[in-house]
Amino acid sequence: MIGARLSVSGGRESAARTLLTAVGVGTATAMLLLAASLPTILDEAGERSSGLSFFRNAEHPPPPPGEETVLLGSALANADHRGTPVTGWVIEPEGDQAPLPPGVAGFPDPGEMVVSPALAERLADPDNDLLRRRLDHPVTGQIGEEGLSGPHELVYYLGQEDMEADRADTVRMDAFVDGEPYRPDDPVILLLGLVGTVVMVTPVVVFLSAAVRFGGQARDRRLAAVRLVGADRAATRRIAAGESLAGVLLGMLLGAGFFVVGRPIVETVPIDDGVFASDVVPSPALAALVVFVVPLLALWVILVAVRGAAAEPLGVVRRTERRRPRSWWRLLLPALGAVLLYAGLGPYMLVTGAVNWTVLVATGLLAVLFGTTAVLPWLLDRTVRVLPSVPLSLQIAGRRLAADGDGPTRAVNGIVVTVAGAIALMTLLNGAEAHDRDGAPEQGALSVGARTDDDPYQRVDLRREPRVEDPVTLFESEPAIDEAVVVRRMYATAGDNGGTQVHIADCAALARIADLPHCAPGDAFATRETEVEPGDVTGVTSTEPPSTWTIPEYTELPSGVAGTRYGENSLLITPEAAAGAEAVEEMRRVVLVRVNEKTPEAREQILAAAAETDPTALVEPTPAHADHTALDTMKLMLLAGAIACLAMVVAGVTVGTVEQIRERRRVHAVLTAFGTRRTTLVGAVLWQTTVPVALGTAIAFVFGTALGAVLLHAVDLPLAFDTAEIVAITAAGAGAIALTTLLTLPVLLRTMRPDGLRSE
């Protein structure tokens, strides 16, 4: 009780230090509660994604049409808006009792649509003229939270009529049911999530231990006063614990408040589809662990700090003879961590689950990361002993570093852990990306066709009858589209001989996409790698129902169809040559467009023209759009987490440094009074920061790179180091400490004034 009373009634400075500790502990507690919410966030995300996978959840065979059924089809597939995917659906109820999609209050009439709030914001933006042109339909409502995977998702439902249920892109449903929630079972994805969680939580723990030490020297002086009135050493330890726990408990209450108030901010984080604030709920078990661990860690830190100083009745006595840090146990921590990582990530553990491999991996990661903070004091001690004695500022800094023990490294530990963990996680992400690239199936190469110097064609599949009379004129009116060709397309299979793409158009259109020696109605042409022969009876899968067709005699061409995937395996025939194929007019039209990618908003122009032609068209994804994977999202999450950790650590280090400068104000004032230059004192403070930061950055680089290599080797992923990313992360850590030093310079200059010699 005495300690708790001292924390609030020991004067203005005592109350200020208690409040400072409470804010620091509150910030760390809020971050830990956010980490404790990750399981809930992932579970809710899995539930949402399963409920919105309409095609996967649809019944097979579909139910018969009735008053309780609805037709649902995809609209403008593979669309995006400036890199963000846009999901569209066309919908038509078949009766008055048809089920509504999740989050939709009522069916839109034909030609009207309901949109997500994020899409509504983009449509209202004056700079998005092409998006409004693409989705030129009246908006009659917005989709609720239960119908979205995240607050940033761009999705809409467009009312349609005369839909056909027997199309591959349309399903009939009598209920929108939840499917099996997505649970990642890929060990690499699980490992990435585990490593990311440990890497982001560890700096928070380091910051928490630093926050508990705020006001340490003033606390020691108060304990000396308590000793003067008769308290023994054991009592002073209990008083110190009570004084600190008061600030810690207040901080935990503040942390809970910070967490509740800060939950809506989560929705503003621009990562993938985002996270709803309602999904950020701590797991009960993990929340209880946070409530138990935070005061326990604070108590341990205080007892360790008090043990290093003896509060006697006449003042505070600190150890004058420092023990030189020993290296063997400090190097043992990362070595033990590496052993645990190899044990946890072995193929037997991952496949059989004989032991909970996540526990071994998490323990190994913690051992390696905390091993970096254990090695730093030992390396700093060795470095300080060999520092030169000139300039004078470096000599003063060296003496201070040697006298302060572990104090200088505590300020840098948070940065070291953050940088080392971020480098390791980024290396693991790069290895996973390299593995995905190496293991991805090869896509068909673009065939250059007749004009090797031109850009390749991009394909727009029209799923329904065009709404405009001349799609070619519409597409070619766009500034970014140099050329457009409309053909009818089907795929013909011929048993063991495989199959081939068939492009049907008149001679003028065929001559634009291939180098033809001649062309007349009834002609047919085949590229050099065509897998069918004249006379083969093929199955045509592009018609409903599937039909058969006999391959006509054709002329072989030396090259393929210009700029289309698998263009070396194609048939090009005129409508007269396809007369034997049933329902040629019902085959889907394909618009091949040649795009000038240098034109601004080229992708947006293609999508706008496609939507005007057919709102349900399928647009070929661009490479940048197709390569956007979950690993890209993880990189963004890593960047956001690293920035948050660095900002938190910078705040804590700034407060701690300002407090140390204020404690030494009389020393600075005396040195200034005796003629010491201010530039020398400022230089000494800079050196006191530069030396530990340089060593810490080097350790973070070495340990982070080594940890990344160990993780990649343990899960048999290729080594893939991105030098630019590693340098950027390391520079960010060093820059964070440099920023801290600059923020403390005004306080340092004020301590050099003569009035600092006054004392009471």
Buried (B, 14 or more C-beta within 10 A) or exposed (E): EBBBEBBBEBEEEBEEBBBBBBBBBBBBBBBBBBBBBBBBBBBBBBBBBBBBBBEEBBEEEBBEBEEBBBBBBBBBBBBBBEEBBBBBBBBBBBEEEBBBBBBBEEBBEBEBBBBBBBBBEBBEEEEBEBBBBBBBBEBBBBBBBBBBBBBBBBBBBBBBEEBEBEBEBBBBBBEBEEBEBBEEEEBBBBBBBBBBBBBBBBBBBBBBBBBBBBBBBBBBEBBBBBBEEEBEEEBBBBBBBBBBBBBBBBBBEBBBEBBEEBBEEBBEBEBBBBBBBEBBBBBEEBBEBBBEEBBEBBBEBBBEBBEEBBBBEEEBEEEEEBEEBEBEEBBEBBEBBBEBBBBBBBEEBBEEEEEEBBEBBBBBBBBBBBBBBBBBBBBBBEBBEEBEEEEBBBBBBBBBBBEBBBBBBBBBBBBBBBBBBBBBBBBBBBBBBBBBEEEEEEEEEBBBBBBEEBBBBBBBBBBBEBEEEEBBEBBBEBEBBBBBBBBBBBEBBBEEBEBBBBBBBBBEBBBBBBBBEEBEEBBBBBBEEBBBEEEBEBBBBBBEEEBEBEBBEBEEBEBBBBBBBBBBBBBBBBBBBBEEBBEBEEBBBBBBBBBBEEBEBBBBBBBBBBBBBBBBBBBBBBEEBEBBEBBBEBBBBBBBBBBBBBEBBBBBBBBBBBBBBBBBBEEBBEBBEEEBEEEBBBBBBBBBBBBBBBBBBBBBBBBBBBBBBBBBBBBEBBEBBBEEBBEEBBEBBBBBBBBBBEBBEEBBBBBBEEEBEEEE
